[in-house]
Amino acid sequence: MKLTPKKVDDVLGGEDAMKNVDKTKETCPECAHEWAFFRMQQTRSADEAATRFYTCEKCSHIWSDAS
């Protein structure tokens, strides 16, 4: 029997997640470049602060302030 993988929605926004986002001075943990794009997303309950996700302008590494 051939199994077909189930299509899963990207809960963090997919390819458009970093579209039209702001840029800030934040050092990339991978390449040490000093600028990154960022966006805020509520990932926990509403009474907790939103998580800031960064994408390095140079190497496209993604990290968050929660990690």
Secondary structure, 3 states (H helix, E strand, C coil): CCCCCCCCCCCCCHHHHHCCCEEEECCCCCCCCCEEEEEEECCCCCCCCCEEEEEECCCCCEEECCC
